[in-house]
């Protein structure tokens, strides 16, 4: 039969994939396979539910209307239950459902940036603490802010058993090689090429 044409993808021949790394996720997987992260305590990915103990707190300024601030919180966390015993000039709420938050990350196409922010937001005690722009939240958008950068940001605390897994679940990009697929049949399939 002879040799295959040079345009044939070597992945189909059972050959090792080319040395060129296609995505940063594949690069991370290759480092993990080579043992570069051997000192870290990493476990394989496990799916987690998009829920947790979410605490939201923000200050209401004189120029703001309480109902609109509550609507901004509900735009990100629809099941938010507001506390009646919050200090004067503050709004406090508790929520559990993170599906809407994840949907917003997906549809605004900021999942790569959000993954980095969410991973950095995990404190030593396992609580994910982040601040979100209140104006962006009123338009059902997620905009992460650094502490002290914007006046009146939504202060969000998310308590879950596995915050790193939650960050992956919220920012999962379908079709990309990731830790979830590492070692599975899906991971070994070659990427689709445009024709």
N, C-alpha and C positions, 0 to 999 in steps of 0.2 A: 504494500500500500504506500509505503514511503513516509516521508516526514510530513507533519502537519504544516500548513501555511504559517508564516510568521505572525499573522494577525490573530491566530488562535490563542485564547487565554490559557496560560499555563496552569491556572487553578483547576481547570477541568481535567488535566492529565494526572492529577494526584501529586504534582510537584509542589514544593513549598511556595507560598505566595512571594511575589517580588519583595525585595528589601525596602522599597519605597513605602513609606507610611501614608495611607490615604487620608485618615482623619486623626484628630487628637485623641479620640477615644481608642482607636486602634493602637496608637502609640502608648497609651496608658496600659492597655491590655498586654502589649508585648513586654513592657517593663515588668508587669506583674508576673508574666510567665517566666521571665528571665530571673526572677527573684530579687528585683531591685527594691521591692517593698517588703522584704522579709522581716525587717525589724518592726514593722507596724502590725498592730493587731487587727487584721482585716478578715472579715468573714464574707462568704459569698452573699450576693444580694438576695433578700427575701422581700416579696411584695408586702406592703403595709397598706392598711386602710387609710383613706384620706380623711382622717379625723383625729382629734386630739383635744386637749384642754387648752383653749385659746382664750387669752385675756387681752382685752383691748382697752387702752386708756388714752385720753387726749384732753387737752385743755381747750376750753371754749373762750375765745376772745370776745371783746365787746362788739366787734363788727360782725360776729358770726351768729347764726340762728341755731338753737339747739336741735331743732327738727332736721335741719339740713346736715348737721354733723352726724346725727344718728342715721340719716339716709346714706351718707357716705360710708359709714361702717357697715350698714346692711348691704351695700352694693358689693362689698368684698366677702362678707360673712352673713349670708341671709338669715341664719338662725340665731343671730346675736340677741341675747337677752340683756337689757340694760338694767343697771343697778340703780335703785331709787335712793340709796344711802351714799352716793358719791359726794365728795366734797363740793362745795359751791364753786362753780366755774369749771367743773370737770365732767367728763362723760366716761363712764366705765361700763364695760360689757363683757359678757362671757359667751363663748360659742364653742361648737364642737366640729362642725362640718367644714372641711377644707376643699371640697370639690369645686366650688365656684372660684376660689382663689386659684386653683390649678387650671381651670378653664381659661381664666383671664391671662395667666402666664402663657398658655398655649396659643390663644388667638392673637395676642399682641406680639408674639414671636420674640420674646426676651428670655427664653428658657436657659440658654447658655449663660447669660449674665446672671440670671436669677439663681442658677445652680451654685455659682461661685459665692454670691452674697449669702445664700441660705447656709452653705457649708461654713462660712466664716462667722455666721450669726450664732452658732452653737457654742455656749459657754462650757466651762469645766463641769458644771453641775448637770449638763445634758439638756438645758433649756435653750430653745431657739429664741433669741431676742433680736427684733428688728424694728426699724422705723419706716413708715410709709408716708408718702406725701398725701396730705388731707385733700388738697384740691384735685389731685389725680384720682383719688378714691371716689370723690363725688361724681366723677365721670366714668366710674367702673373701670379704672385703669390702675395698674400697679407701678409705682415709681419708688424705688428704694432711696432713702436719704441717709446720710451719715449723721450721727448724733451731733446736735447743735447746729446743723447746717440750715435747717428750715424751722421757722417758728411754728409751733403747733402741729408737729407731725403725730401721726397715729403710732403709739407705742404698742407693739404687739409682742406677746410672749406665747410661745407654743410649747406645750409640754407633751411629749410622746416618749414611748419606750426607746425607740430607735430614731433619733433625729436625722442621722445621716441617710438612712433608708427613706425617710419621708422627703428629704431634699431631692433624692433621686426620683422618687415616685412623682413628685410635683412637677419636675422638670424633664421627665422622660421624653425623648424625641423618637418617635416611631421610625423604624427602618435604619437607625444608626447602630453600629456596633457599640456595645457598651458592656459593662461588667455583668449585666444581666444575661447576656448572650455568651459570655466567655466560656468556651468549652462545650457549647451546645452545637447541634447540627446547624442551626441558623447562623451561628458565628462562622462556620466553615464555608458557607455559601459565598461565592464571589459577588461583588457588588454588581448591580445592574448597570449596563452601559446604554447610553442613548444611541439610538440608531438613526 
